[in-house]
Amino acid sequence: MTEQIDGPFVLTGATVMRTPSTPARDALYVSAGVLAAEPPDDDTEVVDARGAYAVPLMVDSAVAQRPASQRGSYDLVPGNRATFALVRRAVGESQIRRMLVVHPADLAAVYVSGHLEAHDGRPTRPAGVDLADPAVGETWVGTWVDPGRGLAQHLTADGRYSETRNGRPDAYTGRYWVRDDRITYLDDSGFWAFGELLDGTLHHAGFVMTRR
């Protein structure tokens, strides 16, 4: 699998979870951050993803918050954003919907709006660079809480996070990256995880957080 590609590309050979429950061996065409129905042009670069599973990045709580007409926006179909993970193992529907957690050795890539966020289990840029933009920092940096589940997630301006769970500080710590309305976590204990910011609410692994 290649590194970051500037311009349109096609992923071939992967098992594509078009929806969380419908796998098919298929190609994914990506152009301008969006999934396309066919190769955008004859010079479209090909990325070999044989053996990987392409899975949509979604959390049920965020899906439920959307109007019914928008709930298909996560599916890996033409017209939707090219936001998905490539995982080197089978991934079931329940994990896709509720809590996608991937060991670095199993993570081939993460794409958000067609941009490569992680490659071969490693981030593609240093933590914190996204937050140098004041508007981005204002959107993300702070403490996000789900009081009903005893969670406080602290996102700092250097691209680090820590979680207080049921009064226990630093229960989880690591780095994070943001693009558009998505957040990608790499925990210090050794796993990747994902979340979505929707209408001021941060959804991650079943947690529904608002900023304190």
Secondary structure, 3 states (H helix, E strand, C coil): CCCCCCCCEEEECCEEECCCCCEEECCEEEECCEEECCCCCCCCEEEECCCCEEEECCCHHHHHHCCHHHHHHHCCCCCCECCEEEECCCCCHHHHHHCCCECHHHEEEEEECCEEEEECCEECCCCCHHHHCHHHHHHHCEEEEEHHHCEEEEECCCCEEEEEECCEEEEEEEEEEEECCEEEEEECCCEEEEEEEECCEEEECCEEEEEC
